[in-house]
Amino acid sequence: MDLKDQLKDLFPDHKVPESTSDNEDNGGIWLQDEPLYCHFEKRKGKVNTIIKGYTGAKKDFKELAKIFKTELGVGGSVKNEEIIIQGNFREKIIEILEDLGFQTKKVGG
């Protein structure tokens, strides 16, 4: 008897919704209620797009960075709870995030 069966015995009137996760349509990435902040800045003379404000798990950070890097065909990394993408791709990144279901805010000029 697994945990699901035990819970059914304890709560026989409980109805399980068909879709128990909001993550099915966005590749399993956790969606948050607060918006993500997308801005660009120069680091060591190079322009980078920085995405801040995501509170998901570390594997979700890496999955989001992988999505951006493959969609845009650029390099990037995850450091200090920020996703760093090489180049100024704010508009495209905001489009990708909104397609995934995230709320975004464009910071800066």
Protein Blocks (a to p, Z undefined) as FASTA:
>chain_A
ZZklmmmmmmmmbccdfblcfklmnoopacdfbdcddddddeehiacdddehiabdfklm
mmmmmmmmmmnopacddeehiacdedjfklmmmmmmmmnopacddedZZ
